[in-house]
Amino acid sequence: MSAKPASASRVEMSEVMTPNDANFLGKVFGGRVLSMLDIAAYATASRFAGHVCVTASVDRVDFHEPIEVGELVTCVGTVTYVGRTSLEVTIEVFAENVLKGERRHTNTARVTMVAMDEALRPVEVPRLICETREEKVRFLEGRLRREIRGAHQSEFERLAAGFAAASDARLDELLAAPSLMGVAAREG
Ligand SMILES: CC(C)(COP(=O)(O)OP(=O)(O)OC[C@H]1O[C@@H](n2cnc3c(N)ncnc32)[C@H](O)[C@@H]1OP(=O)(O)O)[C@@H](O)C(=O)NCCC(=O)NCCS
């Protein structure tokens, strides 16, 4: 199995936001940024894997501040963790007011991509060589995120399974509860 450094995957993609990208408040649509993220993740993962990669999942993406029409949006993608056939790509998003030369970091997103062979089956990806301390930390964070996602999904399914089976009275009780996590903790 081949191995590559994280630096071999780095992709930088920039686009100026036009009025076509605006929502009803005149700011850039969240979906426009998600689309750019996904394309950058495709290029980053596929460059690293040497295979076409597809999007398996996108972790939570928070929009802390709006992006304006006319700003230059840049997505910087790097592979931060690899499994057997999947890769975690971290995308940092920046928005720049090109007139003032002011650049701000607007989002960080983590996208899991899966490498596919010609028969559209998942295929092994190169190992990731972590050259710096920062890359080692990022790899461990990616592995931890994957483990937490798995545990979170099982726990969600276990707790939510009770909703469908609950009586109407029990559903009303749950609707009035201040915290479902609190109820779950009390009832084990
Ligand atoms: C992603 C996809 C290839 C996974 O297929 P699968 O049959 O579940 O494949 P496997 O069970 O062999 O899993 C392959 C890898 O994907 C990972 N994976 C599968 N589903 C995942 C998900 N929802 N989130 C994160 N990782 C996922 C597995 O953990 C595994 O990783 P590993 O090899 O590093 O351990 C398949 O679900 C698919 O084709 N989805 C549609 C992709 C697509 O079209 N994306 C664009 C949407 S518009």
PDBQT file of the ligand as one rigid body, heavy atoms in Angstrom, charges set to zero:
ROOT
HETATM    1  C1  LIG A 201     -20.325   6.277   0.346  1.00  0.00    +0.000 C 
HETATM    2  C2  LIG A 201     -20.600   4.867  -0.184  1.00  0.00    +0.000 C 
HETATM    3  C3  LIG A 201     -19.664   4.566  -1.359  1.00  0.00    +0.000 C 
HETATM    4  C4  LIG A 201     -20.303   3.879   0.928  1.00  0.00    +0.000 C 
HETATM    5  O1  LIG A 201     -20.670   2.612   0.478  1.00  0.00    +0.000 OA
HETATM    6  P1  LIG A 201     -20.777   1.363   1.488  1.00  0.00    +0.000 P 
HETATM    7  O2  LIG A 201     -21.386   0.246   0.754  1.00  0.00    +0.000 OA
HETATM    8  O3  LIG A 201     -21.366   1.808   2.790  1.00  0.00    +0.000 OA
HETATM    9  O4  LIG A 201     -19.263   1.009   1.639  1.00  0.00    +0.000 OA
HETATM   10  P2  LIG A 201     -18.507   0.396   2.872  1.00  0.00    +0.000 P 
HETATM   11  O5  LIG A 201     -19.433  -0.124   3.928  1.00  0.00    +0.000 OA
HETATM   12  O6  LIG A 201     -17.481  -0.552   2.281  1.00  0.00    +0.000 OA
HETATM   13  O7  LIG A 201     -17.751   1.664   3.480  1.00  0.00    +0.000 OA
HETATM   14  C5  LIG A 201     -16.692   2.249   2.776  1.00  0.00    +0.000 C 
HETATM   15  C6  LIG A 201     -16.099   3.337   3.647  1.00  0.00    +0.000 C 
HETATM   16  O8  LIG A 201     -17.008   4.419   3.718  1.00  0.00    +0.000 OA
HETATM   17  C7  LIG A 201     -17.243   4.778   5.048  1.00  0.00    +0.000 C 
HETATM   18  N1  LIG A 201     -18.610   5.273   5.115  1.00  0.00    +0.000 N 
HETATM   19  C8  LIG A 201     -19.718   4.684   4.594  1.00  0.00    +0.000 A 
HETATM   20  N2  LIG A 201     -20.790   5.457   4.811  1.00  0.00    +0.000 NA
HETATM   21  C9  LIG A 201     -20.350   6.558   5.475  1.00  0.00    +0.000 A 
HETATM   22  C10 LIG A 201     -20.985   7.710   6.002  1.00  0.00    +0.000 A 
HETATM   23  N3  LIG A 201     -22.289   7.930   5.867  1.00  0.00    +0.000 N 
HETATM   24  N4  LIG A 201     -20.233   8.626   6.648  1.00  0.00    +0.000 NA
HETATM   25  C11 LIG A 201     -18.893   8.453   6.783  1.00  0.00    +0.000 A 
HETATM   26  N5  LIG A 201     -18.226   7.367   6.306  1.00  0.00    +0.000 NA
HETATM   27  C12 LIG A 201     -18.964   6.428   5.669  1.00  0.00    +0.000 A 
HETATM   28  C13 LIG A 201     -17.026   3.491   5.837  1.00  0.00    +0.000 C 
HETATM   29  O9  LIG A 201     -16.748   3.760   7.197  1.00  0.00    +0.000 OA
HETATM   30  C14 LIG A 201     -15.843   2.918   5.103  1.00  0.00    +0.000 C 
HETATM   31  O10 LIG A 201     -14.661   3.571   5.527  1.00  0.00    +0.000 OA
HETATM   32  P3  LIG A 201     -13.247   2.802   5.676  1.00  0.00    +0.000 P 
HETATM   33  O11 LIG A 201     -13.042   1.942   4.459  1.00  0.00    +0.000 OA
HETATM   34  O12 LIG A 201     -12.238   3.891   5.754  1.00  0.00    +0.000 OA
HETATM   35  O13 LIG A 201     -13.316   1.987   6.934  1.00  0.00    +0.000 OA
HETATM   36  C15 LIG A 201     -22.086   4.679  -0.660  1.00  0.00    +0.000 C 
HETATM   37  O14 LIG A 201     -22.941   4.857   0.462  1.00  0.00    +0.000 OA
HETATM   38  C16 LIG A 201     -22.470   5.654  -1.742  1.00  0.00    +0.000 C 
HETATM   39  O15 LIG A 201     -22.192   5.425  -2.913  1.00  0.00    +0.000 OA
HETATM   40  N6  LIG A 201     -23.127   6.761  -1.344  1.00  0.00    +0.000 N 
HETATM   41  C17 LIG A 201     -23.502   7.795  -2.318  1.00  0.00    +0.000 C 
HETATM   42  C18 LIG A 201     -22.325   8.753  -2.557  1.00  0.00    +0.000 C 
HETATM   43  C19 LIG A 201     -22.780   9.929  -3.378  1.00  0.00    +0.000 C 
HETATM   44  O16 LIG A 201     -23.371   9.771  -4.406  1.00  0.00    +0.000 OA
HETATM   45  N7  LIG A 201     -22.472  11.128  -2.859  1.00  0.00    +0.000 N 
HETATM   46  C20 LIG A 201     -22.979  12.339  -3.448  1.00  0.00    +0.000 C 
HETATM   47  C21 LIG A 201     -24.343  12.588  -2.937  1.00  0.00    +0.000 C 
HETATM   48  S1  LIG A 201     -25.289  13.609  -3.973  1.00  0.00    +0.000 SA
ENDROOT
TORSDOF 0
